[in-house]
Amino acid sequence: MIKKVAGGYKVLSENKKNLGGPYKTKKEAEKRLKQVEFFKHRKG
């Protein structure tokens, strides 16, 4: 989940754990969220 904060945008998990940020743009936060999802669903 991406949340707007005073410093920009943060990537948070479902239980509100910080996974990155703050990022200046929403696009950067979305890129980080894609990285998190990739490794979350990776097998092996």
C-alpha positions, 0 to 999 in steps of 0.5 A: 500500500502507498500512503502520502505523508509529509515527506512524500510517499511511503510504501507500507505493508498490510500491518503498517510496517515501513517497506521503503520511503519516503519517496518524492514521487508516487511513481518511485513508490509504485516502483518499490511496491512492485519490487516488494511484490516480486520478491514476496511471490518469488519461488525457490 
